[in-house]
Amino acid sequence: MSAYDALVKEANDLGLPRHYKSDLTHDKKFLEREDAPGIFGWVIYDCGTHLVDPYGIDGVGKKMPDTFRDVFQTMFNTDRHCYVWTGTTLLKMKDADSMIDYLEANG
């Protein structure tokens, strides 16, 4: 099963996202890029999804996992589900910190 197929299956199983369903289309486009990472974090919640590229850099030069750690501490206090795509499997993580810790250790 491809990474995108695993994301769609999980989204359907959860009945999420309820809003901004087009985020899944953006996820697909990102994963189809030639430079798409082999592993990544994925968060799904009521209002969409977020892919966390362990190698990405944000607009101020900060690594994406660090940026997302900051964001998740202040935003998205809704019921969110965090995962890591390992390259072959979508793993459910306990929380956003666990997801980011995994990406930092394995990315």
NORCOR-V693988 format. One record per residue. PHI is phi in radians with two decimals (* if undefined). BURIAL is 1 if it has 24 or more other C-alpha atoms within 12 Angstrom, else 0. Layout:
phi=<PHI,PHI>
burial=<BURIAL,BURIAL>
This chain:
phi=<*,-1.29,-1.01,-1.11,-1.04,-1.14,-1.12,-1.11,-1.04,-1.13,-1.03,-1.12,-1.07,-1.47,1.23,-2.22,-1.35,-1.46,-2.21,1.00,-1.06,-1.15,-0.98,-1.10,-1.16,-1.13,-1.04,-1.06,-1.08,-1.11,-1.25,-1.45,-1.17,-1.10,-1.71,-1.09,-1.22,-1.28,-2.16,-2.85,-1.65,-2.50,-2.15,-2.21,-2.66,-0.92,-1.89,2.21,-2.39,-2.45,-1.69,-2.01,-1.44,-1.13,-1.85,-1.26,-2.16,-1.41,-1.17,-1.96,1.49,-1.66,-1.09,-0.99,-1.00,-1.14,-1.06,-1.18,-1.03,-1.10,-1.11,-1.20,-1.36,-2.01,-2.28,1.00,-1.35,-1.36,-1.20,-2.08,-2.10,-1.98,-2.43,-2.24,-1.57,-1.52,1.94,-2.42,-2.45,-1.64,-1.73,-1.31,-1.87,-1.10,-2.85,-1.12,-1.09,-1.09,-1.09,-1.19,-1.02,-1.08,-1.11,-1.18,-1.38,-2.06,-1.46>
burial=<0,0,1,1,0,1,1,1,0,1,1,0,0,0,0,1,1,0,0,0,0,0,1,1,0,0,1,0,0,0,1,0,0,0,0,0,1,1,1,1,1,1,1,1,1,0,1,1,1,1,1,1,1,1,1,1,0,0,0,0,0,0,0,1,1,1,1,1,1,0,0,1,0,0,0,0,0,0,0,1,1,1,1,1,1,1,0,0,0,1,1,1,1,0,1,1,1,1,1,1,1,1,1,1,0,0,1>
